[in-house]
Amino acid sequence: MDRPILVNEFEEMGMTMPDDIIDECVIVCHAHKISASDLVGSWIAYCASSQIDSNGLSKERLATLVKSFKVDEKIKSNDKNLNLNKSSINESASTPSVHSPSSMKSTLGTNIIQIENEFKVSDVIDGDDIKEENEISTAGDVTCNFGLGNVNKHDSSTKVETLSLMKQDLWDNFIFGHVNYQKFDDHVQELVNDIVQKNDLNPVTSLSGLYCGNDTEITISGSLRLIKKELFLDSLHGFIKLDLSEAEQPIKSLFVNQILVVTGTNPDTKVFKVKRFYADASLPLSNKLPSFSKGNLNLMVAAGPFFSELSPHGKLLKSLVQKTIELEAQLLILFGPIFDADFGTQLNKTTSEDVQKCYDEVLEAILKPLFSNPATQNIKLLVFSSWKDSENYAFYPTPPNAESSLSNLYPNNVYMVSDPSVFSVNDIIIAGNASDSLMGLHVSAINQTKEEMFTKLAKQIIWQRCLHPSCIANPNVPVDHLMWLEHCTLQQNTPHIILTSSQLRTFIRVVEGCMVINVGQLVKHNSQKQAVAGTYGQIQIAPPKNDSWSTHTNISAEIVHI
């Protein structure tokens, strides 16, 4: 591997590594036959999960990273040996030869075993007595909580009186792949105008109209770009390099593609000397009080995939349904993917219609106890789409699964919604996002600040008025930009609660009056291909007291291991 390629990969992600670490990285790439981009990507993922500075790569941490490569290599080697065994078995079975009855039975029996991971829908539905191999449980452990004293847990559960889904009608006649640069520019301009007004700044000067001047302070705006460790401000009207040497400290958290207003001076045409950054374009919270006066509004939320090759029977989803009944929850939110991409293949279904039928039959059987139990027969179930689901469109934002029969089967209970979605329950505004917006933000961070990481990430979602502000900078997410504007951006109010699912550690934070919750995943898989019990969210909301209500005082939330 060429050393400059590795150096450039680190620099493209805003990292500078000493020469001795680069030397070690080159050796690792050669030894394990991985590319520079894969090594840097693995390091960034390691930093995100361990919450460490990405510039802090040392020989010890590199050695820890290499151990994960060795585990993956061992798994690949085992898979390769298994495939070789399958080939030899199939070849021997197809070659005409003389066999004794016992040898024939052995050969055919082994060949049948090769497809034992193929499941029928009845296996999934009736698989309660099947123990999933390597399943590890930490059931009942609370990973984090908020406001446990805000709610009387012994109060009765109140019903969902009103449920309003927002922007779902926009999916009736959607067209994928349209581009409208003017709409995006209008969105940026709206945020910029509110930032300027909120901070009482001078009117913004267009980047196309910049001229060399003296030390007179001016205001500019645009989207932040990082190009080979240098910052640029970019807009439809031009771009300019930013010099932070005279910026007021501490500098706020900066992210790739962040929409900013910047004040400073323009002494020459090459560089804009920054004095201060402004990024807060947050919307106000709704001042309407929740429309219930007695009892608690109990919510449960969990994220998939709930069915996969390593966890095919949906045992943990069944456990979640039981927990929902015990809490007498009146709202259950399931973030997709429901079926992992490989699960439709494992069911051996060749058409989309066949997979959809399995999808509906499995969910109907598992969720039926909710609708037949007197305590939860009026429950509202929201099933979020996911571009990773085998039964959804493979782009983001993802339209609702309109082909599902569950909404017709339970018209007063089940709602298939898009990802992301905003909805109102008893006049409490809640936003949900099944895609990992938090990891995207964390990876696109440009500078290190002393601000607590999860608060910083939550703040950017609220300040930028967007449920996935970093997705355009993330090449791993197949984004439709026009639909991103329509469905990811917040329009009138900041939600009271934002729910999301991320590979980062679970957390609950209240920022600008909005509660942001990362519920994690209900089923997780470690590097040894073991199914590990994940987490779900349990939220209880108390009614207004003395004409007063807020997320700080009226919500209790917990993230719990299933």
Secondary structure by P-SEA (a helix, b strand, c coil): ccaaaaaaaaaaacccccaaaaaaaaaaaaaacccaaaaaaaaaaaaaaaccccccccaaaaaaaaaaaaaaaaaaaaaaaaaaaaaaaaaaaaccccccaaaaaaaaaaaaacccccccaaaaaacccccccccccccccccccccccccccccccccccbbbbcccccccccccccccaaaaaaaaaaaaaaaaaaaccccccccccccccccbbbbbbbbbbbcccbbbbbcccbbbbbbccccccccccccccccbbbbbbcccccbbbbccccccccccccccccccccccbbbbbbbccccccccccaaaaaaaaaaaaaacccbbbbcccccccccccccccccaaaaaaaaaaaaaaaacccccccccccbbbbbbbbcccccccccccccccccccccccccccccccccccccccccbbbbbbccaaaaaaaaaccccccccaaaaaaaaaaaacccccccccccccccaaaaaaaccccccccccbbbbcccccccccccccbbbbbccccccccccccccccbbbbbbbbccccccccccccbbbbbbcc
